[in-house]
């Protein structure tokens, strides 16, 4: 009985490891961006993930209504449903992988003498093992009615929380697309005849006129005065 319960857990761990490896190899920057978004604000990512879960079905209904009001839209309705399902599943997969990598990093640390990809792979494996361990314990306790139900409930709650945080982190990081903030600053020094202001920057003022040289007094005029 226990073997039958452990086999699906091992299969899910293997599939998760393969998917995580594929994501890490092909979308390492996006995965890192999602993990950073989750680590920066876990509670915010969680509640944003809850919001997206609540809006998932209404969003699908809106898309379907937008399709059925036109003749052409009726024919592309299956494609819209498929695209919605793939987008939602992809976001959850990316978010779960990022949360697993973040959890493994917290449990195993960075290590020494490893490259960034090696650290990410090590963290991902440890994170997946941590999540799988909860399900392994639930599978081992499945023969006991109360302990089995309680352990399974805990495993479902932890998995849902991790998926919710990951989904919110995907939304916060715009699906892992990093857009660096560009600050425009002027490196050119303002001329001395311009007046800097604290609000609008540098405002051009009137260029001061060069002083007109005063000619020396005419000696003939001095003689006339005398």
C-alpha positions, 0 to 999 in steps of 0.5 A: 500500500505504501509503495503504491502511494510513494510511486506517484510522488516519485514520478511527480518529483522526476517530472518536476526536476525535468521541467525545472531543468528545462526552465533553468537552461532555457529561461534562467533570467526569467526564473531568477527574476521571478525568484527575486520578486518572490523573495522581495515581497512574499506576502505581496506575491501571495495575495496577488496570486490569490487575486489572479486565482480568483480572476482566472475564471471570470477572465476566461468568461470575458474572453469567451463572450468576446469570441461568441459575439462575432462569427469569426470568434466562434471558430477560434474559441477552442484556441482561446481556451487552449491559450488561456489554459497554457498561459495559466499552467505556464505561469504556475509552473514558472512560479513553482520552479522559482519558489522551489529554487528559492526554498532550496537556496534558503535550506542549502545555502549558496555553497563555495566555488560554484557558478551561478547556474550551478548554485541555481541547479543545486537550489532547485534540486534541494527545493524540489526535494523539500516539497516532495518530502512533505508528500512522501511523509503524507504517503507513508502515513496514508495507512493511518486515517487521522494522521494520513488525512492531516499530513495530506492536508498539510501537503496540499496547503503547502503546495497551494501556498507555494503555487500562489506565491509563485503565481503572484511573483510571476505577475509582479515580475511581468512573467520574468521579463526584466525591464531595467529602470533607466534614469536620465541624468545630465553629465554636462556641467551647466555653464556659469551663466546659467541659473540652476533651480531645484525644481526645473533643473537648469534654466537659461538666464540672460548672458551677462554682458562683458564690461566695456573698457573705460578709455583713459582720460584725454590729456587735452581735456585736462589742460582745458580744465586748468 
